[in-house]
């Protein structure tokens, strides 16, 4: 699970524009405590439900690993390319207006997903609905980030940065932990179905889950109608399609004029290559039967082990990784951080070989991999901020970097399930370890042109 999503920047503002917004925020008597936690929690709930929880649902409904991973990975696309349509959100109404419209659409959309699940050709309708909702969710992110940036002054932004990040990270715990757990509990205890049999019987439980997500999102929209400020327009925000296109084109031109830009692009795309191959297949490995090479966990145990313990380990690792980099500097530690992200993936290879049944051993294996992933990923995000992003369009160029990371996660996710089916779990996780090699290479040659 990726806890860096909250750090992605939404729009191609330049440095001067950002500073003007920080110095002249919207005057509002509404406390940020009333809308920052709820806003970023809702963003995370949407993102994780669409890009991670849906993979487990597809698996439960009887899809093979190839299709389940592929279909869920396609939903990352909208979040990857959101910098391309961010300027257009600036052109109309207020940022709060877009937040409310997005959350209303998402709430009704998830409720609609629950309604169509049992219909003939329901899978096709689900895929269409999820595809549309992913673009609405990306728009919610752009507008919510915009409210945060333009409604709070520089000091308040810094003060609430930790709250923002913590609130976002509660979303994955609720979605990948709580909702996945609840789906399994409902399937077994309320609908009295066999948890080890994947197929249409799972529709009943997952229908309830999407009603819950839809209802929660609608409740957040109602709350933000009262609690969230409007947000301000960016200085020199585009007033026409031509103006928006000019800003977008200029941000691309200046990006590719950076020194050693292709090396930095390779770093942004390849640093987490092995994680991209592991992200969707890890949970599948947990729930697949022992006879198929998996560990045979139920959805309840998956929610506890992978969606709760694992995510807590990510948060702890991120905290300690940030302290480590702050004390020792990024340039001297980046390769160590790359090792932290990639080498612990071996825990999945070992679990696929020995197929442990002890829940403590399984939890420890997942926690070790997730802790070091969080520890090392801090270096990746700081590198993007300090080395890739600086320039005329700092925010946009940082978003391009995180977009390249998202593209990597999408591409690897699309092919990961098909590759695992061909290789089997043991050989696949050995392949994941081999996929760490490009990460080490690009990290070793990553350029440092700006002072830390």
Secondary structure, DSSP 4 states (H G I P E B T S, - for coil): ----GGG---S---HHHHHHHHHSPPP--S-GGGTHHHHHHHHHHHHHIIIIIHHHHHHHTT--HHHHHHHHHHTTHHHHSHHHHHHHHTTSS-HHHHHHHHHHHHHHHHHHHHHHTTSTTHHHHHHHHHHHHHHHHHHHHHHHHHHHHHHS-HHHHHHHHHHHHHHHHHHHIIIIIIIHHHHHHIIIIIS---TT--SGGGHHHHHHHHHHHHHHHHHHHHHHHHHS----PPTT--SSHHHHHHHHHHHHHHHTTSTTHHHHHHHHHHTTHHHHHHHHHHHHHHHS-GGGTS----HHHHHHIIIIIHHHHHHHHHHHHHHHHHHH-STTTHHHHHHHHHGGGHHHHHHHHH----HHHHHHHHHHHHHHHHHHHHHHHHHIIIIIS-STTHHHHHHHHHHHHHHHHHHHHHHHHHHHHHH-HHHHHHHHHHTTHHHHHHHHT----S--
